[in-house]
Amino acid sequence: MFYDFAITVPANTLAAASHKEALKLTHGVITSVRLDFKHGTDHLVHLVIKNGLHQVYPTNPGGTFNLDGVYCSFEDFYRFQEEPYELQVEAWSPGATYAHTIDVQIGLIESEVALAGLKLLGGLARLFKLVGIKL
C-alpha cells in the first residue's frame, strides 16, 4: 500500500504552535518514506513525523527535515501494529512569508505479508546452512 498526504504549513508558523496533521494508515510495516520539499521552502519549513509522543522520522530527537527543492526518500522496516494506526506530522515555518505544501508519502505492507516474508527468509537461511552455503 502506498499513502500520499499533502501537508500545507501556514506562513510563519512557530515551533511552539506547530501545524499538526494525522496520517491515517493501517497496521503493517512501513517500508518507505518520501518527502517532497518544493523549491521555495528555503529551508524554513521544518517537519517531523511522530507515533504518539515518540519521534519516528527523523530518528534523532531534535532533528527535523528542513529542505528546499529536494525529494527525500528512504527505506525502513518500522513495525506499525497498534491502534489508532496513524502517525502525526508536526511542521512549522518561522520566517516563511507564504504557506508551503510538503508531500509526505508512506509505503506500507500488511503485517501478514511482512511476517510471511520473514518466515520465508528464515527458512531459506536454514536451507542454505543445511547445504553448506554461508551467507
N, C-alpha and C positions, 0 to 999 in steps of 0.2 A: 504494500500500500504506500501511496505517496501523497503527502499532505502539503498544501500550499496556502500560506497566510500572508496577507498584505497588512503590515503594521504601520499605521500613519502616526508619526510622532509630532505633536503640535510644536510650533515655533517656541523657542526659548523656554522649554520645559526643564525645570530644575531637578536635580537628582533626588532631592528631598520630597518632591511631589511628582515622582516618575509616572509616566504613562504605562498602564498595565493592561494586558490582554491575555485571556486564556486561550490556549491552543488545545482544542478538544480532539483527542485521538482515541485509540482503542488499546487494549492490552497487547503486549508483544515485546519485541526487541527493536530498539531504534538502531538502525544500521548506517544511516547517513543524515547529515545536516548540511543545508546550503543556505547561505545568507547573501543577499544581493543588495549591496550599498551602491546606489546610483551615483553618478558624477554629480557633484554639487553639495554633497553632505559635508565635505571639507573637514572630516574627522570630528565634527561637532556632535554627531548623533552617537550615543552610547547605547549598547544593547546587551542584556544578559538573559539567559533562559534558566528558569528555576523549576524544580519539582518540589512543591511546597515551599519551605523556607530554605531548602538546600540549592545552592547554585550548581547547575549541571554544566553549562557552557557559557563562557569558557570555564574550564575546570578549576582554575585557581581563584579562590575568593578575592575580591577586589579587582580582578581583571575584567575588562569589558571588550566587546567588539566595537571599534570606532574607526571605520574605514571610509574611503572615498573612491568611488568608481571601481570597486572590487567585488568580484563574485567569489566568495569564500566557501569552500566545500571540504568536508572531511568525513571520514568513515568512523564508526563507533560500534560498540556492542553493548548498549545500555538497556538492561532489563527494566521494562516498564510494566509492572504487574499489579499495581494497587489502584483501586478506585480513588478518585473520580476519573482516572485516565486522562488527565490534562496536565500540560506544562504551562508555566506562566512566563510571558515575556515582560520584562521591565525595560523601559527605554526613556532616555532623557536627552535634551539637546540645548544645554545652556549656551547662549550667544547666537543660536540659529535664528535667522530672520524669517525663514519660511518653514512650513511643515514639510517633513520628508517622509517618504514611504520606503520601508525596508521589507523586502520579500524574504520570508522565512519558510523553508521547505524541509519537511521531515520524511525520511524513508523509514518504514517500519514493517517488520514481518511478524505475523502472528506467533504467539508462544508455541503453539503446536508444531509449526513449521520449523522454528528455531530448534526446538527440542529434538525433532526427528533428524535434523541436520547434525546436531551434536552427537546423537546416538550413532549415526552413520559414520561420522569421523572417528568415534571411539572404536567402532567395530573394525574399520579399516586399519587403524593403528594396531589393534590386536592381531589382525591377519598379517600385516607386514612383519610384526615381531615374530609371529609363529613361523613364517617362511624365511626369516633371517634378514629382512630388509630393515636397515637402520634409518631412521628419519633424522 
